[in-house]
Amino acid sequence: MKQPLFFSLRSLLCRGGFLLAGWFLLSGSGAKGMEVVPVSTDRAPIVVKKSASTAADEAVLRRFYTEVVLYDGKLDEKKVEAICTPAMLRVLRKVYAEEYDGTGYGIWIFRTCINGGDNTAGVLQIRVRSGRDYVVTYNDGGVKGETIVRMVTHNGRPMIDKIVRRDKGCR
């Protein structure tokens, strides 16, 4: 069966155009007098919007670590009671009672087990681990520490409900 003239001309032009483009590329004559302009392959940064609850959780955690956990002054128990759930407060009282006589809150379980250090402290990063679990990374006396903190909404407010310390050498 004979192909129509249109298809044969089209295939001939395609092959010819391809051969001509190849010849220009190989000979380098196609680039004479042309300027090479670098093309950026960087992509625009991805902006991730935080939910209102995530932003509120992070604000509570940052304030708690700055004003209570890493604060180098007298413990304000009212701030602890305002940010921790009743279950977390029971854990903090139990930890305190195991170490000291009397009543109080064992806030040190939010920190590393460093005793002393160089008096530098501060929150380095708070990132979402999953759901409402956060990893709080901080500087504690020159030692980098991490604590996993679970946040819940209690009485309409974001509060700390549970923690897991990540430093291995502590009791």
C-alpha positions as CSV (number, residue, x, y, z in Angstrom):
1,M,0.0,0.0,0.0
2,K,1.4,3.3,-1.0
3,Q,1.5,6.1,1.6
4,P,0.2,9.5,0.7
5,L,2.7,12.2,-0.3
6,F,1.9,14.3,2.8
7,F,3.2,11.7,5.3
8,S,6.4,11.0,3.4
9,L,7.2,14.8,3.1
10,R,6.4,15.2,6.8
11,S,8.7,12.4,7.8
12,L,11.4,13.7,5.5
13,L,11.2,17.2,7.0
14,C,11.3,15.8,10.5
15,R,14.3,13.7,9.8
16,G,16.0,16.6,8.0
17,G,15.3,19.0,10.8
18,F,16.6,16.6,13.3
19,L,19.8,16.1,11.3
20,L,20.3,19.8,10.8
21,A,19.8,20.5,14.5
22,G,22.4,17.8,15.3
23,W,24.9,19.2,12.9
24,F,24.5,22.7,14.5
25,L,25.0,21.3,18.0
26,L,28.1,19.2,17.0
27,S,29.7,21.9,15.0
28,G,29.2,24.6,17.6
29,S,28.2,27.1,14.9
30,G,24.7,27.5,16.4
31,A,26.2,29.1,19.5
32,K,28.3,31.8,17.8
33,G,27.4,35.3,18.9
34,M,25.0,34.0,21.5
35,E,25.3,34.6,25.2
36,V,24.9,31.8,27.7
37,V,22.5,32.8,30.4
38,P,22.6,30.7,33.6
39,V,19.2,29.3,34.6
40,S,18.4,28.9,38.3
41,T,17.0,25.6,39.2
42,D,16.2,26.7,42.8
43,R,12.5,26.4,43.6
44,A,10.5,28.9,45.6
45,P,10.5,28.1,49.3
46,I,7.5,26.1,50.4
47,V,5.5,28.1,53.0
48,V,3.7,25.8,55.5
49,K,0.9,27.4,57.3
50,K,0.6,26.4,60.9
51,S,-2.8,25.6,62.3
52,A,-4.1,27.9,65.1
53,S,-3.7,25.0,67.6
54,T,-0.1,24.3,66.5
55,A,0.8,28.0,66.9
56,A,-0.9,28.2,70.3
57,D,0.9,25.0,71.4
58,E,4.3,26.3,70.3
59,A,3.7,29.6,72.1
60,V,2.7,27.9,75.3
61,L,5.7,25.5,75.1
62,R,8.2,28.4,74.4
63,R,6.8,30.5,77.2
64,F,6.9,27.5,79.6
65,Y,10.4,26.5,78.8
66,T,11.6,30.2,79.0
67,E,9.8,31.3,82.1
68,V,9.7,28.0,84.1
69,V,11.9,25.2,83.0
70,L,15.1,27.0,82.0
71,Y,14.5,30.0,84.2
72,D,17.3,30.5,86.7
73,G,15.2,31.9,89.5
74,K,12.5,30.9,92.0
75,L,9.9,28.6,90.6
76,D,6.5,30.2,90.1
77,E,4.2,27.3,90.9
78,K,1.2,29.2,89.6
79,K,2.7,29.1,86.1
80,V,3.2,25.4,86.3
81,E,-0.4,24.9,87.4
82,A,-1.6,27.1,84.6
83,I,0.2,25.1,81.9
84,C,0.2,21.5,83.1
85,T,-2.9,19.2,83.2
86,P,-3.9,17.7,86.6
87,A,-2.3,14.4,85.4
88,M,1.0,16.1,84.6
89,L,0.9,17.9,87.9
90,R,0.5,14.6,89.8
91,V,3.6,13.3,88.0
92,L,5.6,16.4,88.9
93,R,4.6,16.2,92.5
94,K,5.5,12.5,92.7
95,V,9.0,13.2,91.2
96,Y,9.5,16.0,93.7
97,A,8.5,13.8,96.6
98,E,10.9,11.1,95.5
99,E,13.8,13.6,95.7
100,Y,12.8,16.0,98.6
101,D,10.7,16.3,101.7
102,G,7.6,18.4,101.4
103,T,5.6,19.4,98.4
104,G,6.6,20.9,95.1
105,Y,6.9,20.2,91.4
106,G,9.9,18.3,89.9
107,I,10.3,20.6,86.9
108,W,13.8,19.2,86.3
109,I,12.3,16.3,84.4
110,F,11.7,18.7,81.5
111,R,15.5,19.3,81.2
112,T,18.7,17.3,80.7
113,C,20.3,15.7,83.6
114,I,23.2,18.2,83.6
115,N,24.2,19.5,87.0
116,G,25.8,22.9,86.7
117,G,26.9,23.9,83.2
118,D,27.8,27.3,81.8
119,N,24.6,29.2,82.7
120,T,23.4,29.4,79.1
121,A,19.9,28.2,78.5
122,G,17.3,28.7,75.9
123,V,14.8,27.1,73.5
124,L,16.5,26.3,70.2
125,Q,13.6,24.7,68.3
126,I,10.1,23.4,68.7
127,R,8.9,21.1,66.0
128,V,5.8,18.9,65.5
129,R,6.5,15.2,65.9
130,S,3.0,13.9,65.1
131,G,-0.4,15.2,66.0
132,R,0.1,17.3,69.1
133,D,3.4,15.7,70.1
134,Y,6.3,18.2,69.9
135,V,10.0,17.8,70.2
136,V,11.4,20.7,72.2
137,T,15.1,21.2,71.5
138,Y,16.9,23.5,74.0
139,N,20.3,24.5,75.4
140,D,20.6,23.5,79.0
141,G,23.9,24.8,80.6
142,G,25.7,24.3,77.3
143,V,24.3,20.9,76.7
144,K,21.7,20.3,73.9
145,G,18.6,18.5,75.2
146,E,15.4,17.3,73.7
147,T,12.1,16.4,75.3
148,I,9.0,15.1,73.7
149,V,5.9,16.9,75.0
150,R,2.3,16.0,74.4
151,M,-0.2,18.9,74.4
152,V,-3.9,18.6,74.9
153,T,-6.8,21.0,75.2
154,H,-8.0,21.1,78.8
155,N,-10.7,23.6,79.8
156,G,-10.4,25.3,76.4
157,R,-6.6,25.9,76.8
158,P,-3.5,24.2,75.4
159,M,-1.8,22.4,78.2
160,I,1.1,19.9,78.7
161,D,-0.2,16.4,79.4
162,K,2.9,14.1,79.1
163,I,6.6,14.2,78.5
164,V,9.3,11.8,77.4
165,R,13.0,12.8,78.0
166,R,15.3,11.9,75.2
167,D,18.7,12.1,77.0
168,K,19.9,8.6,77.7
169,G,22.2,8.9,80.7
170,C,19.7,10.2,83.2
171,R,17.6,8.3,85.6
